[in-house]
Amino acid sequence: MCSTGTQAECPVQFSQKSVVVEYGGSVAVNCTATVTHEGMGWEASEGGVDKTRDSVVTWSVSDLTEWDIMPVCYINYNITHDTPCQEELPVTIYNSVSISIVNHSGPMIEGEQYELQCNVQDVTPVQNLTVKWYKGQTLLSQTNFTNTSITPVNKTATILITADRADDGAQYRCEAELDLGAEGPQPPPVKTSEPLSITVHCT
């Protein structure tokens, strides 16, 4: 069995080092043998490929719906080894998000503090999520999340504001961004809430 570290890596190459795909999307990755072998294939709960003598095998799924899928390309290139060498393809599945601002209705009183809450539903991977708060075009704050989950979760970001008469008619909004790195979609997926227009009553 090959492994990283003291032993050599498996003599295979992927057509891409890692995969970032939206839930329900399609994916296709080639695994190419770099040596003569006795058989190779893909092990995966979706899109597995039986052992073949071909030098290129393709893992493909047209509708990827399994969050914890871990596709592995294996190759048997040394007949003295009973166990094939294998390499796992890193796969990140992300989900689009929907957001809303809650915890406020009606006019605000000048000088009072108010908490606005942004709900982000069904997001994954949450460690790639950033929630930003804007007043008009001005960025007020942003929240990053560090916990990890491969299945969708709901997250909440809040902001405290103090009502000011100069803010009468101002619009607040939150944006949820998934930065999935160089392998992910560019620009990163962003969802924006409906703007919240505030009315400030002077004291």
N, C-alpha and C positions, 0 to 999 in steps of 0.2 A: 504494500500500500504506500503510495507516495504521499507526502505531506510537505507543507512549507516548513522551513527551518533547516535542520541538518541534512534532510534528504532532498533530492532534486525535485523540481516541479514536474508535473505530467507533461509529456511531449505533445500537447495540444494547444491550439490557439483559437480564441473566440473572435468572431467578426466584430464584436464590440466588448469592451472590458466590463461594462455593466449595463443594465437596462432600467430605464425609468418609463413607466407606462401608466396611463390613466385606467382606473377600474373599468372593465368591460372593453378595453381597447385590444388591439392586435399586436403581436410581437413575433419576430422571426430572427433567430441568431444561429449562425453557422459555427460548428466546432470542427476544426481541421486538424488532422493528424500530421505531425512533423517527422514521423518515423514510420517504417514498415511495421504493420501490426497484425494481430490475429483476430481482431474484431473490436468494434467501438459502437457506441450508441448514446442515447440520452435516457436518464431516469428522471421522471417528473410525474406529479399527480395529474398534470394536464400536458398533453403534447409529447409524451414519451416516445422514443424511437428504439425499436428492437435492434439488437446487435447486428452489425453489417460489416462487410469487408471494404466498404467504400472508404475513401479518405476524407470525405466531407459529409457530415450529418447535420441536419437542420432541425432545431427545436422551434416549433411554431404553434401558436395558439391564436385563434381568430377572435375569441371573446374571453379575455382573462378575468376570472371572477374569484380566484382563490388567493386570499391575502397572504398566506404563509407559504406560497409555492417556493420550492428551492430546487431548481433544475440542476442536474449534475451530468456532465459529459464524462463518460468512462472509456477507457481504452486498455486493451490487453495486448501489450507489445513485448512481453517477456514470458515465454511459455513456461518458465520455471516458477512463475508467480501464479498462484491460484486466484488471487484477488486482483481485479483490474485496478489500475491507477485511475483516480477520478479528480475532477476539478468542478467546483460549484460556481455557477454564474450568479453574481449578485443582482437581485431584482428588487426594485422599489416600485410599489404600486401606490399611486396617489388618488385622492378623491377630490372632486370639485367641492367648494364650500358654499354655503348660503349664510348670510349674516343679517342681523337686525339690531336696531338700537331700542332698548327698553328702559323701564324704570323712570319714565318721565312722561307727563302729559300736562297740558295747560300752561298758563303763564308762569314765569319765574319772578321772584321778588328780589329787587336790587339788594346786593350785599349778602344774600343767602347762598349757602353751598348746595350743590346738586351733584348727584352721582349719575353718570350715564353709563349704560352697560351695553356692550357689544357681544352678541351671541354668535358663535361660529359653530355650525352644525356639521357633523359627519366629516371631519377632516382627518386625513392621514397622508404622510407621516407627520405627526404633530410637532416633532423636533425641528421641522423645516418651516414652521408657521411663524409669521410675524404679523401682528395686528397693529395698525397705525391709526391714530386719531388726528383728524383735521378740523380746523375751523376755517371755513372758506378754503383757501389754498395754502394755509399755514399749518405745518406739521406741529402738533402739540406734544405728542408722546408716542412711544411704540413699546410693544410687549413681545418678548420672545419666550418660547416654551422649550424646556429641556427634557421633559419626560418622553419616553419612547413608547410607541404602540404601533403594531402593524395593522390593526383594525381601526375603523373609524371611531372617533370620539368627539364629544362636544366640549368646546372651550369657551370661557368667558373672559373678556378684558373690560376693565372699568376705567373711568377717568372722573376726577373731581373738578368741577368748575365753580367759580364764584360769579354769580350773575352781576353784570355791570350794564348800566344804561347804554353804554357805547355798543354793547352786544345785541341790542334790540334788532331783531331781523337777521341775526347771524345764523349761518347754517353749519351744523356739526355733522360729521360723517365718520365712519370707520372703514378701513380697508384691510382685508385679509389677503396676505401674499404667501404663496408656497415657493420657496427658493429651493429647487431640486438639483442645483449644481449644473455643471457643464453638460451632463448627459440628459438633463431635463429640458422641457420646452422653454424656448426663449422668445419673448420675454417671459418671466415666470408668471404662472396663473395668478390673477388678482380678481377678487370679488369686492364690490363696493356697496355699502348699505345705501338705502334711501336717505337723503339728507333730512336732518331734523332742524327745522326752522324754529328759533326760540323767540318768545315775546317776553320782554322784561318790564315789569311794573315798577315804577320809581316809588320810593318810600317818602 
